């Protein structure tokens, strides 16, 4: 008999059963959507798993439009053309958070899932590398350690020069540019362990490598350093630049050189150039 009253709480006076108190499941979708507007995208997705109200609210366009870059429509047109016109804003955000290739697959752009900030990478095949067509100097090798599945490997050369260029409608903000490099040649794993052959690494300790970047707005940055830590992928910081107008594409030219011909250098893997919001770099310094 008691089971028939399991959904009610006892009335303290004993007159009639009272309904249980309302819970989060009774929250109107519009209220749930307003709450979600204050959360980061990963938090929105977690909250959407709680109940039907939050799940339905998580699809509201106004939530995701606020998380997208202010110039997301220009970015979508650059990367997809007119291919996302029928998607809701949540799906647009999800698509932009994936690695999206453009310029024939030589470049990739994506949004950081937590912040919505734009990140970009240029593969070694998207760079102008002196001597790349001569197998005495360079080879393209396949590897699982690159998002592009291939890197350029330098065996030996006297004149080392790499140039690149990218034009993209970056959202407003400050950005940092890096070369992703490794001294040594990675090979397939043996017995589950990563193997890197550093036998042919030479010449990088004699003179520093010079990195430079130029932007269409007249900004310039440069840095010099010795390449170190054989067997480990490193991001070598070239410099920073600032984007003020997100509605116009920013053109960036970049270079990496070591042109002292008194000695050869070799044993270097060149994976890519990467561009991240500078806040990522500042945040990493705290750890």
C-alpha positions as a Markdown table, in Angstrom:
| # | Residue | x | y | z |
|---|---|---|---|---|
| 1 | Unk | 0.0 | 0.0 | 0.0 |
| 2 | Unk | 2.8 | 2.3 | 0.8 |
| 3 | Unk | 4.2 | 1.9 | -2.7 |
| 4 | Unk | 1.3 | 3.9 | -4.1 |
| 5 | Unk | 2.5 | 7.0 | -2.3 |
| 6 | Unk | 6.2 | 6.7 | -3.1 |
| 7 | Unk | 6.1 | 9.9 | -5.2 |
| 8 | Unk | 4.7 | 12.0 | -2.5 |
| 9 | Unk | 6.0 | 13.4 | 0.8 |
| 10 | Unk | 3.9 | 13.1 | 3.9 |
| 11 | Unk | 1.8 | 16.1 | 4.8 |
| 12 | Unk | 2.9 | 17.2 | 8.4 |
| 13 | Unk | -0.8 | 17.8 | 9.2 |
| 14 | Unk | -1.8 | 14.4 | 7.8 |
| 15 | Unk | -4.6 | 15.8 | 5.5 |
| 16 | Unk | -3.2 | 15.1 | 2.0 |
| 17 | Unk | -0.1 | 14.0 | 0.2 |
| 18 | Unk | 2.2 | 16.8 | -1.1 |
| 19 | Unk | 4.1 | 16.7 | -4.4 |
| 20 | Unk | 7.9 | 16.4 | -4.1 |
| 21 | Unk | 10.0 | 19.6 | -4.6 |
| 22 | Unk | 10.9 | 20.7 | -8.1 |
| 23 | Unk | 14.4 | 19.8 | -9.3 |
| 24 | Unk | 16.8 | 20.9 | -12.1 |
| 25 | Unk | 14.8 | 18.8 | -14.5 |
| 26 | Unk | 11.9 | 21.2 | -14.1 |
| 27 | Unk | 13.9 | 24.2 | -15.1 |
| 28 | Unk | 12.6 | 25.9 | -18.3 |
| 29 | Unk | 14.9 | 25.5 | -21.3 |
| 30 | Unk | 15.2 | 29.2 | -21.7 |
| 31 | Unk | 16.5 | 29.6 | -18.1 |
| 32 | Unk | 18.9 | 26.7 | -18.7 |
| 33 | Unk | 20.2 | 28.4 | -21.8 |
| 34 | Unk | 20.8 | 31.6 | -20.0 |
| 35 | Unk | 22.9 | 29.7 | -17.4 |
| 36 | Unk | 24.9 | 28.0 | -20.1 |
| 37 | Unk | 25.8 | 31.3 | -21.7 |
| 38 | Unk | 28.1 | 32.0 | -18.8 |
| 39 | Unk | 30.0 | 28.7 | -19.2 |
| 40 | Unk | 33.0 | 27.6 | -21.3 |
| 41 | Unk | 32.2 | 25.1 | -24.1 |
| 42 | Unk | 33.5 | 22.0 | -22.3 |
| 43 | Unk | 31.3 | 22.9 | -19.3 |
| 44 | Unk | 28.3 | 23.4 | -21.5 |
| 45 | Unk | 28.8 | 19.9 | -22.9 |
| 46 | Unk | 29.0 | 18.4 | -19.4 |
| 47 | Unk | 25.9 | 20.2 | -18.2 |
| 48 | Unk | 24.0 | 19.0 | -21.3 |
| 49 | Unk | 24.3 | 15.5 | -20.0 |
| 50 | Unk | 22.4 | 16.2 | -16.8 |
| 51 | Unk | 18.8 | 16.2 | -18.1 |
| 52 | Unk | 16.5 | 16.9 | -21.0 |
| 53 | Unk | 16.2 | 20.7 | -20.3 |
| 54 | Unk | 19.9 | 21.3 | -20.3 |
| 55 | Unk | 20.4 | 19.0 | -23.3 |
| 56 | Unk | 17.8 | 20.9 | -25.3 |
| 57 | Unk | 19.1 | 24.3 | -24.2 |
| 58 | Unk | 22.7 | 23.4 | -25.2 |
| 59 | Unk | 21.6 | 23.7 | -28.9 |
| 60 | Unk | 20.6 | 27.3 | -28.6 |
| 61 | Unk | 22.3 | 29.4 | -31.3 |
| 62 | Unk | 22.8 | 32.5 | -29.2 |
| 63 | Unk | 25.0 | 30.4 | -26.7 |
| 64 | Unk | 27.4 | 29.2 | -29.4 |
| 65 | Unk | 27.5 | 32.4 | -31.5 |
| 66 | Unk | 28.9 | 34.1 | -28.4 |
| 67 | Unk | 31.7 | 31.5 | -28.2 |
| 68 | Unk | 32.6 | 31.8 | -31.9 |
| 69 | Unk | 35.2 | 34.4 | -33.0 |
| 70 | Unk | 33.6 | 37.7 | -34.0 |
| 71 | Unk | 34.7 | 37.0 | -37.6 |
| 72 | Unk | 33.7 | 33.3 | -37.7 |
| 73 | Unk | 31.7 | 33.8 | -40.9 |
| 74 | Unk | 34.8 | 35.0 | -42.7 |
| 75 | Unk | 36.8 | 32.1 | -41.4 |
| 76 | Unk | 34.1 | 29.6 | -42.5 |
| 77 | Unk | 34.1 | 31.1 | -46.0 |
| 78 | Unk | 37.9 | 30.9 | -46.1 |
| 79 | Unk | 38.0 | 27.2 | -45.0 |
| 80 | Unk | 34.7 | 25.7 | -46.2 |
| 81 | Unk | 33.4 | 28.1 | -48.9 |
| 82 | Unk | 29.6 | 28.1 | -48.5 |
| 83 | Unk | 29.5 | 24.5 | -47.2 |
| 84 | Unk | 28.2 | 25.2 | -43.6 |
| 85 | Unk | 25.3 | 27.4 | -44.4 |
| 86 | Unk | 22.6 | 25.0 | -43.1 |
| 87 | Unk | 24.3 | 24.1 | -39.8 |
| 88 | Unk | 23.3 | 25.5 | -36.4 |
| 89 | Unk | 25.9 | 27.5 | -34.4 |
| 90 | Unk | 26.8 | 24.5 | -32.2 |
| 91 | Unk | 27.6 | 22.4 | -35.2 |
| 92 | Unk | 29.6 | 25.2 | -36.7 |
| 93 | Unk | 31.6 | 25.5 | -33.5 |
| 94 | Unk | 32.2 | 21.7 | -33.5 |
| 95 | Unk | 33.4 | 21.7 | -37.1 |
| 96 | Unk | 35.8 | 24.6 | -36.6 |
| 97 | Unk | 37.3 | 22.9 | -33.5 |
| 98 | Unk | 38.4 | 20.0 | -35.8 |
| 99 | Unk | 41.7 | 20.3 | -37.8 |
| 100 | Unk | 40.5 | 21.8 | -41.1 |
| 101 | Unk | 42.8 | 21.7 | -44.0 |
| 102 | Unk | 43.0 | 24.4 | -46.6 |
| 103 | Unk | 45.3 | 25.6 | -49.4 |
| 104 | Unk | 45.5 | 22.1 | -50.9 |
| 105 | Unk | 46.0 | 20.5 | -47.5 |
| 106 | Unk | 49.3 | 22.3 | -46.8 |
| 107 | Unk | 47.8 | 24.3 | -44.0 |
| 108 | Unk | 45.4 | 23.5 | -41.1 |
| 109 | Unk | 43.3 | 25.7 | -38.9 |
| 110 | Unk | 41.2 | 24.9 | -35.8 |
| 111 | Unk | 39.6 | 26.6 | -32.8 |
| 112 | Unk | 40.8 | 25.8 | -29.3 |
| 113 | Unk | 37.8 | 23.9 | -27.8 |
| 114 | Unk | 37.9 | 25.7 | -24.4 |
| 115 | Unk | 38.5 | 29.3 | -25.5 |
| 116 | Unk | 37.4 | 29.5 | -29.2 |
| 117 | Unk | 40.8 | 31.0 | -30.1 |
| 118 | Unk | 42.1 | 30.3 | -33.6 |
| 119 | Unk | 45.3 | 28.2 | -34.1 |
| 120 | Unk | 47.0 | 27.5 | -37.5 |
| 121 | Unk | 49.7 | 25.1 | -38.7 |
| 122 | Unk | 51.7 | 25.0 | -42.0 |
| 123 | Unk | 53.2 | 21.6 | -43.0 |
| 124 | Unk | 56.7 | 21.2 | -44.2 |
| 125 | Unk | 55.3 | 20.7 | -47.7 |
| 126 | Unk | 53.7 | 24.1 | -47.5 |
| 127 | Unk | 57.1 | 25.8 | -46.9 |
| 128 | Unk | 59.8 | 26.8 | -49.5 |
| 129 | Unk | 62.9 | 24.8 | -48.5 |
| 130 | Unk | 66.2 | 25.3 | -50.2 |
| 131 | Unk | 67.3 | 22.0 | -51.8 |
| 132 | Unk | 64.1 | 20.1 | -51.0 |
| 133 | Unk | 64.0 | 18.5 | -54.4 |
| 134 | Unk | 67.5 | 17.1 | -54.2 |
| 135 | Unk | 67.6 | 13.8 | -52.3 |
| 136 | Unk | 71.2 | 14.3 | -51.4 |
| 137 | Unk | 70.0 | 16.9 | -48.9 |
| 138 | Unk | 66.3 | 16.4 | -48.0 |
| 139 | Unk | 63.7 | 13.6 | -47.8 |
| 140 | Unk | 60.1 | 13.5 | -46.9 |
| 141 | Unk | 59.5 | 10.8 | -44.3 |
| 142 | Unk | 56.2 | 9.4 | -42.9 |
| 143 | Unk | 55.6 | 9.6 | -39.2 |
| 144 | Unk | 52.8 | 9.4 | -36.7 |
| 145 | Unk | 54.4 | 12.3 | -34.8 |
| 146 | Unk | 53.1 | 14.9 | -37.1 |
| 147 | Unk | 49.5 | 16.1 | -37.6 |
| 148 | Unk | 50.4 | 16.1 | -41.3 |
| 149 | Unk | 51.7 | 12.5 | -41.2 |
| 150 | Unk | 55.0 | 13.5 | -42.9 |
| 151 | Unk | 58.0 | 15.7 | -42.0 |
| 152 | Unk | 61.0 | 16.9 | -44.0 |
| 153 | Unk | 64.3 | 15.4 | -42.9 |
| 154 | Unk | 67.6 | 17.1 | -43.6 |
| 155 | Unk | 70.6 | 14.8 | -44.1 |
| 156 | Unk | 73.2 | 17.4 | -44.7 |
| 157 | Unk | 73.5 | 20.8 | -46.3 |
| 158 | Unk | 75.8 | 23.9 | -46.4 |
| 159 | Unk | 73.1 | 26.6 | -47.0 |
| 160 | Unk | 70.1 | 26.1 | -44.8 |
| 161 | Unk | 67.1 | 28.3 | -45.6 |
| 162 | Unk | 63.3 | 27.8 | -45.1 |
| 163 | Unk | 60.7 | 30.4 | -46.1 |
| 164 | Unk | 57.0 | 30.5 | -45.7 |
| 165 | Unk | 53.9 | 32.6 | -46.2 |
| 166 | Unk | 50.3 | 32.4 | -45.0 |
| 167 | Unk | 47.3 | 34.7 | -45.4 |
| 168 | Unk | 44.4 | 34.2 | -43.0 |
| 169 | Unk | 41.6 | 36.3 | -41.3 |
| 170 | Unk | 42.8 | 35.8 | -37.7 |
| 171 | Unk | 40.5 | 37.1 | -35.0 |
| 172 | Unk | 41.7 | 40.2 | -33.2 |
| 173 | Unk | 44.4 | 39.4 | -30.6 |
| 174 | Unk | 48.1 | 38.7 | -30.1 |
| 175 | Unk | 49.7 | 35.6 | -31.6 |
| 176 | Unk | 53.0 | 33.7 | -31.3 |
| 177 | Unk | 54.7 | 31.9 | -34.2 |
| 178 | Unk | 56.9 | 28.8 | -33.8 |
| 179 | Unk | 58.9 | 26.3 | -35.8 |
| 180 | Unk | 58.3 | 22.7 | -34.7 |
| 181 | Unk | 61.7 | 20.9 | -35.0 |
| 182 | Unk | 63.6 | 17.9 | -33.8 |
| 183 | Unk | 67.3 | 17.0 | -34.0 |
| 184 | Unk | 67.4 | 13.4 | -35.0 |
| 185 | Unk | 65.2 | 11.1 | -37.1 |
| 186 | Unk | 62.4 | 9.2 | -35.5 |
| 187 | Unk | 61.7 | 5.7 | -36.6 |
| 188 | Unk | 59.0 | 3.1 | -35.8 |
| 189 | Unk | 58.5 | 2.1 | -32.2 |
| 190 | Unk | 60.4 | -0.9 | -31.0 |
| 191 | Unk | 58.9 | -3.0 | -28.3 |
| 192 | Unk | 56.5 | -0.2 | -27.6 |
| 193 | Unk | 59.3 | 2.4 | -27.1 |
| 194 | Unk | 59.9 | 5.4 | -29.3 |
| 195 | Unk | 63.2 | 5.3 | -31.2 |
| 196 | Unk | 65.1 | 8.4 | -32.5 |
| 197 | Unk | 68.4 | 8.1 | -34.4 |
| 198 | Unk | 70.6 | 11.1 | -33.7 |
| 199 | Unk | 73.8 | 9.7 | -35.3 |
| 200 | Unk | 73.8 | 12.3 | -38.1 |
| 201 | Unk | 73.0 | 15.4 | -36.1 |
| 202 | Unk | 75.8 | 17.9 | -36.5 |
| 203 | Unk | 76.5 | 21.6 | -37.1 |
| 204 | Unk | 73.8 | 23.2 | -35.1 |
| 205 | Unk | 76.1 | 23.9 | -32.1 |
| 206 | Unk | 78.5 | 26.1 | -34.2 |
| 207 | Unk | 76.2 | 29.0 | -35.2 |
| 208 | Unk | 72.7 | 30.0 | -34.0 |
| 209 | Unk | 69.7 | 29.7 | -36.3 |
| 210 | Unk | 67.9 | 32.9 | -37.2 |
| 211 | Unk | 64.1 | 33.1 | -37.2 |
| 212 | Unk | 62.1 | 36.0 | -38.7 |
| 213 | Unk | 58.6 | 37.1 | -39.4 |
| 214 | Unk | 56.9 | 40.0 | -41.2 |
| 215 | Unk | 53.3 | 41.0 | -41.4 |
| 216 | Unk | 51.3 | 43.0 | -43.9 |
| 217 | Unk | 50.7 | 45.6 | -41.2 |
| 218 | Unk | 54.4 | 46.3 | -41.0 |
| 219 | Unk | 55.2 | 44.3 | -37.9 |
| 220 | Unk | 58.6 | 42.5 | -37.6 |
| 221 | Unk | 60.1 | 40.1 | -35.1 |
| 222 | Unk | 63.2 | 38.0 | -35.0 |
| 223 | Unk | 65.1 | 35.7 | -32.7 |
| 224 | Unk | 68.3 | 33.6 | -32.7 |
| 225 | Unk | 69.1 | 30.4 | -30.9 |
| 226 | Unk | 71.1 | 27.2 | -31.1 |
| 227 | Unk | 69.1 | 24.0 | -31.8 |
| 228 | Unk | 69.4 | 21.7 | -28.8 |
| 229 | Unk | 67.9 | 18.6 | -27.1 |
| 230 | Unk | 68.4 | 15.8 | -29.8 |
| 231 | Unk | 65.5 | 13.3 | -29.9 |
| 232 | Unk | 62.9 | 15.7 | -28.7 |
| 233 | Unk | 60.3 | 17.8 | -30.6 |
| 234 | Unk | 60.7 | 21.5 | -29.6 |
| 235 | Unk | 58.7 | 24.6 | -30.5 |
| 236 | Unk | 61.2 | 27.4 | -31.3 |
| 237 | Unk | 59.7 | 30.8 | -30.8 |
| 238 | Unk | 60.1 | 33.2 | -33.8 |
| 239 | Unk | 58.2 | 36.2 | -32.4 |
| 240 | Unk | 54.8 | 37.7 | -31.8 |
| 241 | Unk | 52.4 | 39.8 | -33.9 |
| 242 | Unk | 49.1 | 41.6 | -33.2 |
| 243 | Unk | 45.9 | 41.5 | -35.3 |
| 244 | Unk | 43.6 | 44.5 | -34.9 |
| 245 | Unk | 41.3 | 44.1 | -37.8 |
| 246 | Unk | 39.7 | 40.7 | -37.9 |
| 247 | Unk | 37.6 | 41.5 | -41.0 |
| 248 | Unk | 40.7 | 41.7 | -43.2 |
| 249 | Unk | 43.2 | 38.8 | -43.9 |
| 250 | Unk | 46.6 | 39.2 | -42.3 |
| 251 | Unk | 49.6 | 38.2 | -44.5 |
| 252 | Unk | 52.5 | 36.7 | -42.7 |
| 253 | Unk | 55.9 | 35.9 | -44.1 |
| 254 | Unk | 58.4 | 33.8 | -42.1 |
| 255 | Unk | 61.9 | 32.4 | -42.4 |
| 256 | Unk | 64.5 | 30.2 | -40.7 |
| 257 | Unk | 68.1 | 30.4 | -41.8 |
| 258 | Unk | 71.6 | 29.2 | -41.0 |
| 259 | Unk | 73.7 | 30.3 | -44.0 |
| 260 | Unk | 77.2 | 30.2 | -42.6 |
| 261 | Unk | 78.8 | 28.0 | -45.3 |
| 262 | Unk | 82.0 | 27.3 | -43.2 |
| 263 | Unk | 80.4 | 24.1 | -42.0 |
| 264 | Unk | 77.6 | 21.6 | -42.9 |
| 265 | Unk | 74.6 | 20.9 | -40.7 |
| 266 | Unk | 72.3 | 17.9 | -40.8 |
| 267 | Unk | 70.1 | 15.4 | -38.9 |
| 268 | Unk | 67.2 | 17.8 | -38.6 |
| 269 | Unk | 63.4 | 17.0 | -38.8 |
| 270 | Unk | 61.2 | 19.9 | -39.8 |
| 271 | Unk | 57.6 | 19.2 | -39.1 |
| 272 | Unk | 55.7 | 22.5 | -39.3 |
| 273 | Unk | 55.2 | 26.1 | -38.4 |
| 274 | Unk | 52.5 | 26.8 | -35.8 |
| 275 | Unk | 50.6 | 29.9 | -34.8 |
| 276 | Unk | 48.9 | 30.1 | -31.4 |
| 277 | Unk | 47.3 | 32.9 | -29.4 |
| 278 | Unk | 50.1 | 34.3 | -27.2 |
| 279 | Unk | 48.0 | 33.7 | -24.1 |
| 280 | Unk | 48.7 | 29.9 | -24.6 |
| 281 | Unk | 52.4 | 30.6 | -24.4 |
| 282 | Unk | 52.1 | 32.9 | -21.3 |
| 283 | Unk | 49.9 | 30.2 | -19.6 |
| 284 | Unk | 52.5 | 27.5 | -20.3 |
| 285 | Unk | 55.2 | 29.6 | -18.5 |
| 286 | Unk | 53.2 | 29.2 | -15.3 |
| 287 | Unk | 53.8 | 25.5 | -15.1 |
